[in-house]
Amino acid sequence: MTQDPYPHPPIDQITLPEVLHALSDPLRLSILKVLMSGEETAWSGFSVSVAPSTLSHHMKVLRNAGLIVNRKDGTRCFVSTRPEIDTRFPGLVETVLRLCPCEKPSL
């Protein structure tokens, strides 16, 4: 059995400080705004003004906070929101995204 290249924390180990930290960055908020449509998106589909390594860092912060799920398919990586986060912290992500003025990155 192969190891998951992107480990995701169990839902019961996700903490509010980690989630709030992940939601404290404008770029991470803009990534989440795109993903809230419910569709899985390839990393290469985000048109952001940061280096690929910086985008990777932001994706890792979101993943470690339990906000997104990564899936590798060959050489491509796809990301989507983690549906269970709303059961852990009901309405938190939607409220923060609604109250924070950040631009969606173009796809």
C-alpha positions, 0 to 999 in steps of 0.5 A: 500500500502506498503512503498518502503524499498529502496527509490530512489531519483527522477531523477530531484533531483539527483545532480552532487556532490552526483554522483561524491561522490558516484563515488569516492570510488574504491569499489563502482566503482567496484560494478558499473563495474559489474552492467554495464553488464545490469543484475540485481545482488543479493547483496549476489552475490558480492564477496567483502572483506568487512563486509555485513554492509559495503557493505550495506553502499556502496549500500546505497550511490550508491542508494542515488546518483541515480546510482542504483536501489534496489529491494527486493524479499522476503528476498533477495535484487537485484540491477541494474544500474539506466538507467535514470542516463545517461539522467541526466548526459550523458556519465558520469558514463561510462567515469569515469569507463573507466578512473578509474582502479578498479577491478571487484569483482567476482560474 
